[in-house]
Structures are given as C-alpha cells and as structure tokens.
Amino acid sequence: MKISQITFTRFVAAMAIVISHFNKDLFLYKIDYISNLFLRANVGVSYFFILSGFIMIIAYHKKDKIDYLEFYKNRFARIYPLYMLGLVLYFMTRYEMYDWYKLVLYALGVQSWIPGEAMILNFPGWSISVEFFFYLLFPFLYNYFYAKKNKTIWVFAVGLWLITQVFSNLYPVYGAYEGPHTKSHEFLYYFPFWHLNEFLIGNLAGIYFVRNYKERNYDRQVLFLFFLILAALMFVPLFYHNGLMALLFVPAIMMISANNGRISKFFSLKPLEYLGEISYGIYITHIPVLYLVREFLQWQQYTFNIDIVFLIYIIVMLFSSAVFYQCIEKPMRDLLRKIPFEKRLK
C-alpha cells in the first residue's frame, strides 16, 4: 500500500525544522505568533517519529513474520549512507571538531543514549540515533505483538505515552531543566526512551488504519486539524517535543492517508511527492549545507542581508538534496539491498 499524499508532509515538517535552525534574525521571527511556530519547530521531529511508526505498519502489515536481518539490511540501506554523508559534509567546515570518541558514537548511532553527547558533530543525527532504536525493536514488536494481534502492546503504548507526557511537562517545572545543551536538557529532549511512545503510537495508528481503511473526502477535517496544530503551537505553552502532538498528528496522518479530496490530490502531485522523497536528505544535511553556504559567502566577501542569505541557502539546499537523493541515496539503497545474507534469522 503506497500513500503518495502523505509523503509531501515530510517535506513540510523538514522545512519547518530547517527554518528554526537558520537564524533568529530571519523576517519570520519578527512576525508575532508566527515566530512561535518556528521556535517550537522541533515538533517536526515528533511528527517524523509518529509517521515512521505508521509507515512501518503500512509497509509490512501483510507479512506474517518479519525476517530480522533482511529488515535491518533494508533500514541500513535506506538511512545510513546519507547519515554518514551529513557527517562528511559537516567536517568540511568543522574539521577542528574531529574527535575519535564522538566519531565512534555518531557512526554507531548511539549518541542520543548519552546525555551531553546527543548533539555531537552533525547534530540532526540525534533523531536518526533514536530511529535506529525504533528499527532495532520493530521486528520483535511486529512478530510477537502486531502479527499475533496481542493487545498488551496497546495498553503499554498508551500507558507509556501518558507517563512520558506527565514527566516531560513536570520535569522543567521542578528545576531539572537547566538550559540548552546541558545534560539535563539533552536527557529530556533527546533520550530515545522518551520518544518510544511516538513510534508505538504511530504503529498502533497504522494497525487501526489498515484494518479500517476507507477512502472518503476529509478535506474539511484535514484543514481543521491543520489550523488546530498551528493554533496549539502558537498559543498553548506546553512541552510538545515528546509526543503530546500525537493527539493531533495521528488523526491528521490517518485522514490525509484516507482522503480522496482535493488536498490529497494536490499533495500527490509528482513535484510535491518528490520534495517529500528528498526530505530525509534535507533534514540530515541541512546544517552542514548551511555551514558551507556561509563559508562560501564569507570567502567571496558577499554582504547580503539575512533574508537574501536564507533564499540562497534554500535554493542550494533543495538542489543539493535532490542531487544526494539521485546520486547517493537511491543508488546506495538499491546496491545495499542486493547484498544477500546466506543465513537469516527466522
């Protein structure tokens, strides 16, 4: 089951994160309330985690059992080449940051497990570290819970989501949150266990979706949810980073996926779908590409204002992400997936 219209939403989430990481002097931050959207744009990562859980079920729901090694090989082929490309691009302007310990943590994808190290090197990689954790668990979850229709996982997922929301919203209140890039901050924001609820909720949403899938026109509902998401981020001062927005993201994902109205037809246009396809490259390389653009402009002694620099950056980033997708992501994915395993875990 391919759901073309949901792919474009990945691009929207990725671009929100890109803008949030660019520069707070950008014109968007000078507009009341709109600035709140990008100050909280890390919620886009939460959307990625939920959507990842949803898509995993869509992709595998017809299987009786998942082959562990085949699954890990396919996920490695899909994620790892651009993950490491982001690191190579990062070192092109931050070579002084080279450190064997950090390089090993990043290469193994375990940086998010160590408070104080989650944001090492190409820092968007922290979320890929969390995704590696999800991928490690998914075949087990599928084989022993989802495929067997074991409802225990539903209780666990909802319970974990509730516990995570209480902890995430009370933790800063009682003084444990000390500020950006402290160990306390990184434990709250980046520790993989606090994001597991998002992946599990996405899995359950996927299961419900494939069992109850029925196309209809959800245009009005999708628009309503879109404005509700914007209003929540602009006006409601809660901690959204660890899954609270699942309350809105899950129905939005399912309605967009089942929608046969104008919104889905628009999202399914090939150019928009392609932007969604290159969104992983946008996300994982946007920081090193930003550094490279800044270095080039300084080297050429260009003195554009920040808004012009932003426009140049976006054009370069979209072009480079398309090149990475066509020349690295797709070819490496196809090549690595062809590597056979003589022995498989059944």
Order of alpha helices (4+ residues) and beta strands (2+ residues): alpha-alpha-alpha-alpha-alpha-alpha-alpha-alpha-alpha-alpha-alpha-alpha-alpha-alpha-alpha-alpha
